[in-house]
Amino acid sequence: MNPSAVRTNDSPLGTVLVDGSGRTLYLFTADGKNTNSMDCDAACLKLWPPMEGKPKAGGGVDAGLIGTTDDAGRAQVTYAGHPLYY
């Protein structure tokens, strides 16, 4: 499985986003859509590392909702415009 893929997976909480390795992905709705408004300092990033790279849509995900935003010169993966974190 491609680790840069974003796909869906069933969980006890319902359908969630995961990467190609099955690790759960999170988004914070307070992060503005398609902006660099992420308000996460170094301590925050240790707890919530960003998903980086060139994403691909996997099973259950609309490819039109997958993108990237610039995070200090690195491509951070987004879903529906919101940055994704582990």
Helices and strands as residue ranges (DSSP letters): E 5-11, E 14-19, E 26-27, H 42-47, E 56-57, G 63-65, E 66-71, E 74-79, E 82-85
